[in-house]
Amino acid sequence: MKDRRTKVSKQRLEKQVNQNRFIYIQNMSDKTKLDDLFFHFKSIGKLDKLNIYMFANEDGSVRGDALIKYDQATTAPYAKLHFDGKPFLERMIKVNLATEDQKKLLETVDLIDHQQRES
């Protein structure tokens, strides 16, 4: 009986750990395009272009950071392990699981306009 309770507890814990589907990327090149991010980061898991949010400066140039939302929560930790501290377009990028404050940028920052810059 005790083994069964332990197994159920472990399963619940695993489910709790892997709920964050977002990664936050910093130190990107100002030459970064939406397609660059999409093709680079989809290599680790299923990703939709509409779930890539690049932040821009007021003049429309790349700010250097982005949020990516993977289709499955289990992918985000692997993306951090696989991409953090690695070169991307001649820059060493920083990749972390997104915090709640970083996710809130999607609601509060007006400068998410990669669709306009990609046209």
QUISULLIN-V678093 format. One line per field, one symbol per residue. ss: DSSP state (2 for helix, 1 for strand, 0 for the rest). A space follows every 10 residues. Layout:
ss=???
This chain:
ss=0222222222 2222222000 0111110000 0002222222 2000001111 1111110000 0111111111 0022222222 2220001100 1101111002 2222222200 000222220
